[in-house]
Amino acid sequence: MFERNKVDTVTQAPQLAIPAEVTFDDGEIRRGKFFIASGRTFADILNAPHPFLEFEAYGEDRRFVSKASLRDVRLVAVPSSSNLRNRVRDGDDFNPHQVLGVEVNSDWSDVRAAYFALSKVYHPDRYANADLPPEVRDYLAIMSRRVNLAYAALEKPHLVVKAVAQRPEPVYQSRPRN
């Protein structure tokens, strides 16, 4: 007989989301992410004796898929941080509007809102406790720098225009000398 007052607490290990493109036996292709326990590789999970994998297609709920129903799994690679570092150094193709995702003639409030939204997404402190691969940590740090650099590039002209607009009119002007 079981006890009603006894509660079994199941502690779950932190999970990593592995982005992938999956082809099923019926030919259906889905993009989403697999969830695996932190500290394990995707190959370990595929070779484990468990018959199911936890998968969440983008825009859908999590579900368990049978390993037997998978025809092909292509892991989606994260862009390398060295490529992003080079793009930050090369100012020729750096477009702050494109980095922030705003139009060139956008209102300053839109630029500011886009900056705050992106800085919340890419800020390194947000992922400080997560067990992420080094390339993902590098990517997040570089993207955070790119967002900050883009905002600084757009903020400087805005501050100049604002300072000129707030400059007070002189109280007294002297007559020109003859």
Residue pairs with C-beta under 8 A, 6 or more apart in sequence:
13 37
13 38
13 39
14 37
14 38
14 130
14 131
15 35
15 36
15 37
15 38
16 35
16 36
16 37
16 38
16 131
16 132
17 33
17 34
17 35
17 56
18 33
18 34
18 35
18 36
18 42
18 75
19 31
19 32
19 33
19 75
19 76
20 31
20 32
20 33
20 34
20 73
20 74
20 75
20 76
21 29
21 30
21 31
21 73
21 74
21 76
22 29
22 30
22 31
22 32
22 55
22 65
22 70
22 72
22 73
22 74
23 29
23 70
23 71
23 72
23 73
24 30
24 65
24 69
24 70
24 71
25 68
25 69
25 70
25 71
27 71
30 57
31 57
31 58
31 76
32 55
32 56
32 57
32 58
32 60
33 55
33 56
33 58
34 42
34 45
34 53
34 54
34 55
35 54
35 55
35 56
35 62
36 42
36 44
36 45
36 54
37 45
38 131
39 131
42 75
45 53
46 53
46 67
46 73
50 67
51 66
51 67
51 68
52 64
52 65
52 66
52 67
53 64
53 65
53 67
53 70
54 62
54 63
54 64
55 62
55 63
55 64
55 65
56 62
56 63
78 133
78 135
78 136
78 139
79 139
80 135
80 139
81 135
81 138
81 139
81 141
81 142
84 139
84 142
84 143
84 146
85 142
87 93
87 94
87 146
88 94
88 142
88 145
88 146
88 149
94 149
94 150
94 153
96 149
96 150
96 151
96 153
96 154
97 103
97 104
97 106
97 150
97 154
99 146
99 147
99 149
99 150
100 111
100 114
100 115
100 118
100 147
100 150
100 151
100 154
101 114
101 118
102 110
102 111
102 114
103 110
108 158
111 151
111 154
111 158
115 147
115 150
115 151
118 147
119 144
119 147
119 148
119 151
120 126
122 140
122 143
122 144
122 147
123 144
124 137
124 140
124 141
124 144
127 137
127 140
132 140
